[in-house]
Amino acid sequence: MGIWDKLFGELVDVIEWTDDTQHTLVYRFPRYGNEIKNGAMLTVREGQVAILVNEGEVADVFTPGLYELSTANIPILSSLQGWKHGFESPFKAEVYFFNTTVFTDMKWGLRNPLILRDPEFGVIRTRAFGSYAFKIKDPGVMLKEIVGTDGHFVLEEIIGQLKNLVVTGFAKVISEAKVPILDLVASYDDLGQFLTVNLQPMFEAYGLSLETLLVENVSVPEAVEKALDERASAVAVGDLNRFTRYQQAQSMRDAANNQSTAGSGMAMGMGFGMAQSFGQALGRGDGTDPLAPPPVPPKTEVVKHYYAVVDGERVGPINLAAVKELIEKQNVVAETLMWTAGLPEWVAADTINEVEALLANQPPAMP
């Protein structure tokens, strides 16, 4: 640069940065020889942070506002007289502007299938993709770790590394968490929040903050997808009876509101026909699940039969009610020989529990 470029740089006393590219992260304000006039005004807008680097070290961090800079640089007059330095000031200062707005819709995805050991399906392969958003959290760390002396640091210079962080972190977290694949597919929101918390330290190492991480899709093998579809179908059929009854009620209401008698009869007939068809296909409409097994048949009571020796003759087989009648007629008493299934031989009537109970309930003989 010539002497006029040098003088023009000295006369500029307003330091600011406006950017409409939406992809610049860091911008170094251009000054001739990095010289800043003593008393220059620094304007930091919302969504920006400025860092003053003096003699190679971070001197100060400026948040949004208007500042007057008092640097170690010599003023214009001294600079013009500094022929021994060849118009080069011995005091250097640089101003870096950092874009602190949130960078959204950053895409990520697994290049190769991730192999997981699932407790239900065994070893399976899965893919996933989504998006994330980040912002600059610590400009000082980012300046030291990534930017360095880059005067125009754009998104394309770091987007690949950030994507690798997300993909690697996703594979590591999911593998170590051992979450069933069905739970991953069922709740993308919870999975995104879980990953955001666990991947945050990786971004902080670069002075960045992972704001959100969205999981848009987790694809699984065809066999796993079929199992998910079958489970969803079972849930849907469980509510089919309720939907059918609602449709029947709607049809009958429409038929009642119809002004035409013939039309009303036809509509009502169709409604009842539909109700009958659905009733035959789905049950009586009493809320039973058509996929449920039939009810357990009632337990059939086994009738026990008895034999008794009455007046030297065998009477039987008779049920317990007939035995009671014989007891009431005094044809069967405590010493009467009786037999029923399970007894090895004829025994006295009062040794059979159920007969003994009937004998005990009989009144004594009349005086």
Secondary structure, 3 states (H helix, E strand, C coil): CCHHHHHHHHHCCEECCCCCCCCEEEEECCCHHHCCCCCEEEEECCCEEEEEEECCEEEEEECCEEEEECCCCCCHHHHHHCHHHCCCCCCCEEEEEEECCCEEEEEEECCCCEEEEECCCEEEEEEEEEEEEEEECCHHHHHHHHHCCCCEEEHHHCHHHHHHHHHHHHHHHHHHHCCCHHHHHHCHHHHHHHHHHHHHHHHHCCCEEEEEEEEEEEECCHHHHHHHHHHHHHHHHHCHHHHHHHHHHHHHHHHHHCCCHHHHHHHHHHHHHHHHHHHHHHCCCCCCCCCCCCCCCCCCCCCCCEEEEECCEEEEEECHHHHHHHHHCCCCCCCCEEEECCCCCCEEHHHCHHHHHHHHCCCCCCC
